[in-house]
Amino acid sequence: MADDPKTPNARQLRPATLMVRGGATRSEWGETSEGLFLTSGFVYPSAERHLARMAGEEPGYIYSRYANPTVRMFEERLAQLEGAEDCRATSSGMAAVNTMLTAACKPGDRIVAPRALFSSNIWILKNVMPKMGVEVTFVDGTDLSDWKKALSRKTRFTLIETPSNPMLDAVDIRSVADLTHAAGGELIVDNVFASPILQKPLQLGADWVVYSATKHIDGQGRVLGGAILGRQKAIEDEVQQYYRHTGPSMSPFNAWVLLKGLETLDLRVRKMSENARLIADRLAGNPAIHTVRYPGRSDHPHHNIHASQMPEGGGSLVAFAVKGGRKAAFAMLNRLRLIDISNNLGDSKSLITHPATTTHRTLTDEERAEVGLTDDWIRLSVGLEDPADLAEDLEQALAG
Ligand SMILES: *Cc1c(COP(=O)(O)O)cnc(C)c1O
């Protein structure tokens, strides 16, 4: 593709190497770090070459809404890490989900998804898709019989998140992929909570992976970003034209920051996951808490599925329910001295939120009940601080 030159990085290297070097191309100056090509457009040495570039007869960049060298390095590096054939970077995680679905769906198509989804994903499914004449059916993502029933009819896409937000439910990727394929469709996994380090949906049968790069991939609270990953031909056939002409592109500056994020992603995610495990175990014995949910703990109701899909760690998120409902939950949050109250997650700083009144505020009481989210629940995104400091902060706040 004229606006999509391949970087010469096809050798099979291991993930830790790919995250530091994957997709990297150097300019004539031989810079060590990836170049930041903060440019909206590109110039051509002649009218003939301009014609050739535009006609797709010669490789090269045309305009940064289509593709940009820094953005392309990020796309290549993330695709190599994910084991995907190709990637398109987007301005945010929601731009990735919206671009994927609106680009590939047509009137009469059908989407099946769990009720337990990131709230903006639900908003797109409930508001944007029906406007396009796409039918959406919601299921209990943890109940395979519910999936079977819903997927007994022809379906274009299933869209899942696992672990889910905020209850950290497990959806069985392999089974949902098989049922989706039997219904003539493709499975999209929003893999934000696990990150590309801990879970590889494409290896489990998924067709597409989408990310909010804002979360663990940046992981340092700086920029928004997103990504769509899948087969090269499918991206070219289903996504590319929509992406080029509607402008969900990632800024080169953000791509550069996110490339630097990828360099340390493996180290950060493994350490955050280790810290989260320690915190979950410590909270489980706390008298002010009645339930702790952590994918890596054997008392999680879907532990076996999580363990098979995320064998190397339970991730950076912990959910726990305090005795005393909203009042006790708010009082606990307000007593924290170190951990920040924030709806963000996957950051090196530990962040905490009361989902029922914030991230899941727009759900009806009934919808919250369906995913098991009561006012007792608190979601903690564990960061890179010393876990002993985090545990002490949580314990003093819980002791009141
Ligand atoms: C944050 C998030 C998104 C949206 O990403 P943005 O970068 O904020 O647009 C989508 N899905 C999940 C699971 C998320 O956590």
The ligand as an ORCA input file, in Angstrom:
! r2SCAN-3c Opt
* xyz 0 1
  C     -10.637      2.806     28.924
  C     -11.265      1.699     28.192
  C     -11.776      1.913     26.910
  C     -11.763      3.254     26.233
  O     -10.505      3.746     26.019
  P     -10.155      5.321     25.868
  O      -8.721      5.323     25.514
  O     -10.473      5.944     27.182
  O     -11.034      5.844     24.791
  C     -12.362      0.828     26.272
  N     -12.435     -0.382     26.852
  C     -11.950     -0.615     28.100
  C     -12.075     -1.972     28.687
  C     -11.346      0.416     28.804
  O     -10.876      0.200     30.041
*
